[in-house]
Amino acid sequence: MTVIEEMGKKAKAASRVLANAGEKKNIALKAIAKAIIDNTDKIIKANMIDLDNGEKNGLSAALLDRLRLDEGRIQGVADGVLEVAALADPIGTVISGHTRPNGMQITKVRVPLGVIGIIFESRPNVTVDAAVLCLKSGNAVILRGGKEAINSNKCLTEIMQDAIEKSGLDRNSVQLIEDTSRRSSVELMELTDYLDVLIPRGGKGLIKAVVENAKVPVIETGAGNCHVYVDDSADIDMAANIIYNAKTSRPSVCNAIETILVHEKIADKALPVIKARLDEKNVELRGCEKTAAILGDSVIPATESDWETEYGDYILAVKVVSSLEEATEHIAKYSTGHSECIVTENYRNAKLFTAAVDSAAVYVNASTRFTDGGVFGLGAEIGISTQKLHTRGPMGLNELTSVKFIIEGDGQIR
């Protein structure tokens, strides 16, 4: 039996305990939050090793930002754990129930998925978010992070495992694969005897590799080629503020925008205002011919690949469109199904846009940066599902459950 198979076996055993752990799960979560704060210095030291290695290996500023943990972010991680502890436990919730003519009582209840695998890249906060959401929803989890964050992930996992064990639960409820080679990813994708579902969190390449190669069920998450469409009736200052926030507040995350589409009737007035805001963060613009004609030589000519690229950086593609219909067609062609926005003062156009755009989150006059489980009131999230089965959008506790039918009779036979 390989190391990962052994981890799967331990996770399966732990999942059976977690399925009926009740209040012990909250005790463990509170212990995890306290342990994270108590070990802040230890976490930062481990993270500094990853940051130093990242700089030596030429990681971009955006990727280093994803990787970085400081006191504020660690406090935020711990606060997120407590928020999850405060949420209602979904396990055992009665979804529906009825009595059949023969007297049998049939009840549909929420149950854990079982053992969840998470493959993710360079954001160590995901290590904790994923672990605590799985724990609260009664699932054991096997984590496989990227090499960029391995020291941070090992430190955080050890802290969580110790807190879980001290709370009376199996420390193998949360496990980390320390081998960051491709081989470990492939083996996890093929762990059909133990893994109930696999969730990739990261860039387009990682997600595509998991979806195409996994033998276990996959929930596709994360890739975010997100758009803002500025309608001809838009408030230009509002549009500029939304675009500035959606691109620059944290360009490395999946709910940051990568393309703006501007109606030709408003482009002459809107684009200079939008560019002035983006210049505050030195955002590079890659635009169509009409965009370049309005904004001049500061715009890099856009190529086909720019419309489909998730930059994760201070780069933004810009296209002038002739209609709402052209905007929605562009989004349909290039979007990853994550988050899209229309800025408009036209009620009819807002309704047409929200009906036509087939993404997990569709906004009217608000930044796409709000696509987040915590912001939506779901607590921390394990990812944003961009598919339609088994769930879509921010994945909170309920999305990490399945259902079971419980049938009570008094001797009925068929």
Steps between C-alpha positions, in 0.01 A plus 500: 500500500640841401523798734201666334294181511579476870384859542180410318440206732552720808275770357222251434516381860503858628200590282285238671573664836443851369162408354366473856735736684236763581619779731853358510551656158444850639730428794769400252441809285534735795816319603638542148429875502677543835795287392545703181522825697725345765737382227503820291879540524556138402270536198669821384844338525387207286336737255817710472685191377239458226516871409881493482489190280233663284709811442803286411286303254369814334137498615306807389390766747141376465596141586713615793198693626290184484768322699561759769377458860542785749344564841193661347436217257559238768251677726258500208549127451432434869193726495376303198528177697287644779244620246468145371463370857212745552311377193219247530611141460346368178538135592174335596290787366165372377452624144159344450278224630170332429292196587405251229149346474640175646611684814875518426658828608765622251741772607773665292794623712840658441808279545872554433652420163762289681863557397582811299826563316614858435774582250603865518788731421678779683246635751568353846179647641321240286660233719301625798183604315469161335581305814251676728216495249549129448523442874183697577308316228616163635747419223859383527736682264825424322680818397752526221648850471765634266872495562505881535314481834618163631664630819201717588261213427696250710505741793129581480400134459703390800343776711151394393565129552626558854194712583264241350662219698485696826129552435434126495479444126724309260798714390476325163180695437739747335806377311753663271686333215855627541621365166443787255607309190260434215491135602319579826234699314441215256476248782246715683294531181489120481418432867162347417493260796505782755422838343137606452568826316799706386496881490775694317568860604743698288578614151354387172778248436457322833123483469517370144753231599280378785178502298659311210697243702313424822330165542307621804209748476618862464342836585657755267582830671687821486600603148389862475499674164252758627352798314341839559272634226447877503160560343418814301284624789765442767601754762862552389640576847326193639643290217852631562475428873366149447766417240777645719388289795435184299844514337735655754380420852662158465578407140631153582166355611244321285223759542716782363402613151718442194297672224278805471250547219385856433204601283612710203247775578670575832858390426639847408394639838535190717838357398711806597332512843549126552863519388570787740387284793696197380812716452507539879616137511691506169264247343615392153222522242477267201227630273324461170553748215213722614644511852842599366343771284344656810783453752803520272839334508477405868279208394671177391317342203295205625536156345254212505678347799440814708124440499544153649783566746463509878788738570489504879699824473469873429403436137156559351358426155266764356252470216250747358174326403202614296223357717403309811455196277860521379616529860309191612622305196860592586445387858341175385804427284779588743361487854591220737155520657615669821380862544382771260363852549295756310514868592177658382216734589266314266279251687411305185866460401587385851235229477611398150861473615427292810279267294747463212825453693551142618746539786491404867467863612357784290511857635315821425692812606732327748856369496566136420731494801197418714485142371611337821343258745557726800360807327197301386438396862610139453807524723837408352484325167684207353488653152275648235345225291478595133313185401137405555534161671505431787504866602559849357643823638660545844526163671413528866395232746180384331688454173733251672216266587296234329165356600372179650145362506391354833194278483311397814240226485315255721536181300407607147604263221478530124 
